[in-house]
Amino acid sequence: MARSPLDLIPTMGRDLERLELRLEAAVQTQDPFLTEVAGHLIRAGGKRVRPGFVIAAAAIAHNRPGPANDDVLTGGVAVELVHLGSLYHDDVMDEAQVRRNVASVNAKWGNLRAILAGDFLLARASELAASLGTEVAGLLAATIGRLCEGQVRELQDTGNPNRTETSYTDSIEGKTASLLATSCRIGGLVAGLDRLMVDALTEFGRCYGLAFQVVDDILDIVATDEHLGKPSGNDLHEGVYTLPVIRALGSDCGPQLRDLLGGTVSDANIRSALQLVRTSGGVEEALDTARRYAQEASANLEKLPPTTTTAALGMATDHLIDRARIPLGDR
C-alpha cells in the first residue's frame, strides 16, 4: 500500500493492517462464491483514505494516539464497504473493464453478480454502522442516499455539453464529499469528541472530498492508464463532463470541443478532445478550484487541537494537490 501523510500518525500503519483483516472478515458468508466476489476489490488493495480518516478523526485530541479501538475500526470498515459497494455499481453503469489494475467485478462475473455483490457490501456496512448506535446508523444511511443523489445528478447530465458548474458541484458533493465528511464525523462521534470538533472535522472532510474529486477528474484528463489503475479519459468516453471539460467548453476552443463531443464516440475523437482540454487552460483552472477547496479544508483544521494527527491531516491535504501537479509537470 502506498505511503501517505497519514502514516505520520504513530499507530496508523498497524491500525490499517488490523482494518484489512476486519474488511476480509466482514465479507465472509456461507456462500464461497459471494465471499469471493464481495472481496475482489478488497484484495486488489487501495489507499483506504476513508477508513484512514475515521481513524485520524478519532485520534485528533491526542498528541500521541494509541491503537484505534474496536468501534473506530468498525466505523472504518463500514465506510470502506460503502465506498467499495459504490464502485461495484459505478463500474456496472460505466461498463468499466478495469479497476485498481485488476478486472472489474462486472467484467469478471457479469453485471447481475456485480450489482448483487455491491448491494451485499452496502448491507454489511449498514449492519456494522447499526452496531455503533442510532446516530451513526442514521448518518451512514443518509450518506448512502446522498451518494445515490450525486450519481443521479451526474447521469442526468451525461452527454450534455451545457452542464453547469453548479450541477457538477452538486453531484460531487453527493457522490464523493459526503462519504469523506461522514468518515471524519463517524471517527469523531465514536471517539466522543465535543460537537464543535466533530463539526469541524465533518466540514474538513467535505472540503477535502470536493478537492479530492476535482483532482481525480483532472487526473482522468492528464494521467496515464498506469498512474490511474484504470483507462484515462474514461469520463469523456462516457459523456461525463467534469470541471476541466466544463471550463474548456467555455474557452476559445469550446466550439471545436463541442463538435468533437457531439460526433461519433471513437478513440480518435476522445484523444483529440483530451488534447484540446489539456491545452485550453481548463485543467489549470480546475486545479485552482481544487486548491480553494483544499484551503477551506485546512482552515477547518485550525479549529482543532494542534496535534500530530492534525498536522498529518494538513499534510494529506497538501499532498492531494501535489497528486495533480506531477502529471501536469510531465506534459
Residue pairs with C-beta under 8 A, 6 or more apart in sequence:
1 16
1 45
1 46
1 47
1 48
2 47
4 47
4 49
4 52
4 316
4 319
5 312
5 313
5 315
5 316
5 318
5 319
6 12
6 52
6 55
6 56
6 312
6 313
6 316
7 13
7 312
8 308
8 311
8 312
8 315
9 55
9 56
9 59
9 65
9 308
9 309
9 312
10 64
10 65
10 308
11 59
11 65
11 66
11 67
11 68
12 52
12 55
12 56
12 312
14 67
15 55
15 67
15 68
15 72
15 73
16 48
16 51
16 52
16 55
18 67
18 68
18 73
19 48
19 51
19 55
19 73
19 76
19 77
19 80
20 42
22 73
22 74
22 76
22 77
23 42
23 77
23 80
23 81
24 39
24 42
26 77
26 81
26 124
26 128
27 35
27 38
27 39
27 42
27 81
27 120
27 121
27 124
28 35
29 35
29 38
29 120
34 116
34 117
34 120
37 105
37 109
37 113
37 114
37 117
38 117
38 120
38 121
38 124
40 102
40 105
40 108
40 117
41 84
41 87
41 88
41 99
41 100
41 102
41 105
42 84
44 99
44 100
44 101
44 102
45 100
46 100
48 76
48 80
49 180
49 212
50 76
50 79
50 80
50 83
50 179
50 180
50 183
51 73
51 75
51 76
51 77
51 79
51 80
51 183
52 76
53 180
53 183
53 184
53 187
53 205
53 208
53 313
54 72
54 75
54 76
54 79
54 183
54 184
54 186
54 187
54 190
55 68
55 72
55 73
55 76
55 187
56 184
56 187
56 309
56 312
56 313
57 183
57 184
57 185
57 186
57 187
57 188
57 191
57 193
57 201
57 205
58 65
58 68
58 69
58 72
58 75
58 187
58 188
58 190
58 191
58 193
59 65
59 68
59 187
59 191
59 307
59 309
60 187
60 188
60 191
60 193
60 197
60 201
60 304
60 305
60 307
60 309
60 310
60 313
61 191
61 193
61 197
61 305
61 307
62 307
62 309
63 307
63 308
64 308
65 308
65 309
68 76
71 132
71 190
72 187
72 190
72 191
74 128
74 131
74 132
74 190
75 128
75 129
75 132
75 136
75 183
75 186
75 187
75 190
76 183
76 187
77 125
77 128
78 125
78 126
78 128
78 129
78 132
78 140
78 186
79 125
79 140
79 179
79 182
79 183
79 186
81 121
81 122
81 124
81 125
81 128
82 121
82 122
82 125
82 140
82 143
82 144
82 147
82 179
83 179
84 118
84 121
85 118
85 119
85 120
85 121
85 122
85 125
86 118
86 147
86 151
86 175
86 179
87 99
87 118
88 105
88 106
88 114
88 115
88 117
88 118
88 121
89 114
89 115
89 118
89 151
90 96
90 151
91 99
91 104
91 105
91 106
91 107
91 114
92 106
92 111
92 114
92 115
92 118
93 151
93 155
94 234
94 238
95 106
96 104
96 106
96 107
96 230
96 234
97 103
97 104
97 107
97 231
98 104
98 107
98 229
98 230
98 231
99 105
99 229
99 230
100 229
100 230
101 229
101 230
104 114
105 113
105 114
105 117
105 118
106 113
106 114
109 117
122 144
125 140
125 144
126 137
126 140
126 141
126 144
129 136
129 137
129 139
129 140
129 141
129 186
130 137
132 186
132 189
132 190
135 189
136 186
136 189
136 190
139 182
139 185
139 186
139 189
140 182
140 186
143 178
143 179
143 182
146 173
146 174
146 175
146 178
147 174
147 175
147 178
147 179
148 174
149 174
150 170
150 171
150 172
150 173
150 174
150 175
150 176
150 178
151 171
151 174
151 175
153 167
153 170
153 171
153 174
154 171
154 175
154 240
156 167
157 163
157 167
157 168
157 171
157 240
157 241
158 238
158 239
158 240
159 239
160 239
160 241
161 241
161 249
161 258
161 261
161 262
163 241
163 246
164 246
165 243
165 246
168 241
168 242
168 243
168 246
169 210
172 209
172 210
172 213
172 214
173 206
173 210
175 213
176 209
176 210
176 212
176 213
176 216
177 205
177 206
177 207
177 208
177 209
177 210
177 212
177 213
178 206
178 209
179 209
180 205
180 206
180 208
180 209
180 212
181 202
181 203
181 205
181 206
181 209
182 202
182 205
183 205
184 201
184 202
184 204
184 205
185 198
185 201
185 202
185 205
187 201
188 197
188 198
188 201
188 202
189 198
193 201
196 303
197 303
197 304
200 300
200 301
200 303
200 304
201 300
201 304
203 296
203 300
204 297
204 300
204 301
204 313
205 297
207 293
207 294
207 296
207 297
207 300
208 293
208 294
208 297
208 316
208 317
208 320
210 290
210 293
211 290
211 291
211 293
211 294
211 297
211 317
211 320
211 321
212 320
214 242
214 243
214 286
214 287
214 289
214 290
214 293
215 287
215 290
215 320
215 321
215 323
215 324
217 235
217 242
217 243
217 244
217 286
218 243
218 244
218 283
218 286
218 287
218 290
218 324
218 328
219 227
219 228
219 232
219 323
219 324
219 327
220 228
220 232
220 233
220 234
220 235
220 236
220 242
221 232
221 233
221 236
221 242
221 244
221 245
221 274
221 277
221 278
221 283
222 232
222 278
222 283
222 324
222 327
222 328
222 331
223 232
223 327
224 232
224 327
225 231
225 232
227 327
231 237
232 274
233 270
233 271
233 274
235 241
235 242
235 245
236 245
236 261
236 270
236 273
236 274
236 277
237 265
237 270
239 261
239 265
241 249
241 261
242 286
243 282
243 286
243 289
244 277
244 282
244 283
244 285
244 286
245 257
245 277
245 282
246 282
247 280
247 281
247 282
247 285
247 286
248 254
248 257
248 276
248 277
248 280
248 281
248 282
249 257
249 258
249 282
251 280
251 281
251 282
252 280
253 276
253 279
253 280
254 280
256 276
257 273
257 276
257 277
257 280
260 269
260 272
260 273
260 276
261 269
261 273
263 269
277 283
278 331
283 328
284 328
287 321
287 324
287 325
287 328
290 320
290 321
290 324
291 321
294 317
294 318
294 320
294 321
297 317
298 314
298 317
301 310
301 313
301 314
301 317
304 310
